Amino acid sequence: MNLAAESLAFGYPRHPVGRDVSLAVRSGEVLALLGPNGGGKTTLLKTLLGLIPPQGGAVTLDGRPLAALTIPERARLIGYVPQAHGGTFAFTAFEVVLMGRTAHGGLFARPTARDRDIARAMLDRLGIAHLAERPTTMISGGERQLVLVARALAQEPRFVVLDEPTASLDFGNQGKVMRQVRRLAADGLGILFTTHDPNQALGHADRVALLRGGAVIAAGPASRILTSEQLAALYGAPVETVVEAGGRTAFLPG
């Protein structure tokens, strides 16, 4: 199964952002969308999620136009994890994850015993069952982001789309979130995430797409596409490649 953009033009009324974008994320793989601020990453994600309509081309799910699916059908196939942020309301972690079940029962439907079992299972799957009764306003940013991943998984989707999942997280929490991303792909889900960090993409993505000015300037296996030359073209600034102890490659600003 795949989630794909085909010759996609995207943007807002009277404000085009991108054009002629073709990419796909397949079940069981991680695709990183990498690019500078203002490059169109978040707008592209919103189009792939069906939150804003394409201005041209198409978004498809396994060859079927996304526009042909109802909103509940989309929610059962694609989970969305927004950027980390501080909670406003003191919902418990369990209550937040349970909200993901509205994809199956409707916004005002009473949660069933199965819904509650699935919410608990998703918390356990991500190793945060001990947070179930904790208000999300009283946990760390990394824990809160894992709660949002668990909420997306409670939808029982085939794909999970994450918008800069480690933004504003400290180094340790970044690692926790990204390790879960790899585990989800290992379980057969298709994962698409955006990032500014080429090292994160190199360490956790199977394939990458480089987005600049609303256009994909390169796409393919992470190990082949992520070079200092490609990254310099993407960011418009020198990038150095270093080889760390153990042979691991990393990129640094030039």
Backbone hydrogen bonds, N-H to C=O, Kabsch-Sander energy under -0.5 kcal/mol:
donor,donor_aa,acceptor,acceptor_aa,energy
3,L,25,V,-2.4
4,A,2,N,-0.5
4,A,60,T,-2.6
5,A,23,L,-3.1
6,E,58,A,-2.9
7,S,5,A,-0.5
8,L,21,V,-2.9
9,A,56,G,-2.2
10,F,18,G,-1.8
12,Y,15,H,-2.4
15,H,12,Y,-3.1
17,V,10,F,-2.6
18,G,10,F,-2.5
19,R,214,G,-1.4
21,V,8,L,-2.2
22,S,20,D,-0.6
23,L,5,A,-1.5
25,V,3,L,-2.4
27,S,1,M,-2.1
29,E,26,R,-1.6
31,L,29,E,-0.5
31,L,191,I,-3.0
32,A,207,R,-2.4
33,L,193,F,-3.0
34,L,32,A,-0.7
34,L,209,A,-2.6
35,G,195,T,-1.2
39,G,36,P,-1.6
44,L,40,G,-2.3
45,L,41,K,-2.3
46,K,42,T,-2.4
47,T,43,T,-1.6
48,L,44,L,-2.5
49,L,45,L,-2.0
50,G,47,T,-0.9
51,L,46,K,-2.4
52,I,46,K,-1.1
55,Q,9,A,-2.9
56,G,9,A,-1.2
58,A,6,E,-1.8
60,T,4,A,-2.5
61,L,64,R,-3.0
62,D,2,N,-3.4
62,D,60,T,-0.6
64,R,61,L,-1.8
66,L,59,V,-3.1
68,A,65,P,-1.6
69,L,66,L,-1.8
74,R,70,T,-2.4
75,A,71,I,-2.4
76,R,72,P,-1.5
77,L,73,E,-0.7
77,L,74,R,-1.2
78,I,74,R,-2.9
79,G,159,F,-3.2
81,V,161,V,-2.9
84,A,164,E,-0.5
91,F,89,F,-1.6
93,A,131,L,-0.8
93,A,134,R,-1.8
94,F,132,A,-2.5
96,V,92,T,-2.2
97,V,93,A,-2.4
98,L,94,F,-2.4
99,M,95,E,-1.1
100,G,96,V,-0.5
100,G,97,V,-1.5
101,R,98,L,-1.8
102,T,99,M,-1.8
103,A,100,G,-1.2
104,H,101,R,-2.0
105,G,101,R,-1.6
106,G,102,T,-2.0
109,A,106,G,-0.9
116,R,112,T,-2.1
117,D,113,A,-2.2
118,I,114,R,-2.6
119,A,115,D,-2.3
120,R,116,R,-2.2
121,A,117,D,-2.2
122,M,118,I,-2.3
123,L,119,A,-1.8
124,D,120,R,-2.2
125,R,121,A,-2.5
126,L,122,M,-1.5
127,G,124,D,-1.5
128,I,123,L,-2.8
131,L,128,I,-1.9
132,A,129,A,-1.7
134,R,131,L,-2.2
136,T,91,F,-3.1
138,M,135,P,-2.1
139,I,136,T,-0.7
144,R,140,S,-2.6
145,Q,141,G,-2.1
146,L,142,G,-1.9
147,V,143,E,-1.8
148,L,144,R,-1.8
149,V,145,Q,-1.9
150,A,146,L,-2.5
151,R,147,V,-2.2
152,A,148,L,-2.0
153,L,149,V,-2.3
154,A,150,A,-1.8
155,Q,151,R,-0.5
155,Q,152,A,-1.1
156,E,153,L,-2.3
158,R,77,L,-2.1
159,F,77,L,-2.2
160,V,190,G,-2.6
161,V,79,G,-3.1
162,L,192,L,-3.0
163,D,81,V,-2.4
164,E,162,L,-0.9
167,A,164,E,-1.8
169,L,166,T,-2.0
174,Q,170,D,-2.3
175,G,171,F,-1.7
176,K,172,G,-1.6
177,V,173,N,-2.2
178,M,174,Q,-2.5
179,R,175,G,-2.2
180,Q,176,K,-1.4
181,V,177,V,-1.6
182,R,178,M,-1.8
183,R,179,R,-1.8
184,L,180,Q,-2.3
185,A,181,V,-1.7
186,A,182,R,-2.1
187,D,183,R,-1.3
188,G,185,A,-1.9
189,L,184,L,-2.0
190,G,158,R,-2.2
191,I,29,E,-2.8
192,L,160,V,-2.3
193,F,31,L,-2.2
194,T,162,L,-1.8
195,T,33,L,-1.9
201,A,197,D,-1.9
202,L,198,P,-2.6
203,G,199,N,-2.1
204,H,200,Q,-1.5
205,A,201,A,-2.3
206,D,30,V,-2.1
207,R,30,V,-2.0
208,V,220,G,-2.8
209,A,32,A,-2.4
210,L,218,A,-3.0
211,L,34,L,-2.9
211,L,209,A,-0.6
212,R,210,L,-0.5
212,R,215,A,-2.7
214,G,39,G,-1.8
215,A,212,R,-1.6
217,I,210,L,-2.6
217,I,215,A,-0.7
218,A,210,L,-0.8
220,G,208,V,-2.2
222,A,206,D,-2.1
224,R,221,P,-1.0
225,I,221,P,-2.6
226,L,222,A,-2.2
227,T,225,I,-1.5
231,L,227,T,-2.6
232,A,228,S,-2.1
233,A,229,E,-1.9
234,L,230,Q,-2.0
235,Y,231,L,-2.7
236,G,232,A,-1.7
237,A,232,A,-0.8
240,E,252,L,-3.5
242,V,250,A,-2.9
244,E,242,V,-0.6
244,E,248,R,-3.5
247,G,244,E,-2.1
250,A,242,V,-2.6
252,L,240,E,-2.5
254,G,238,P,-3.2
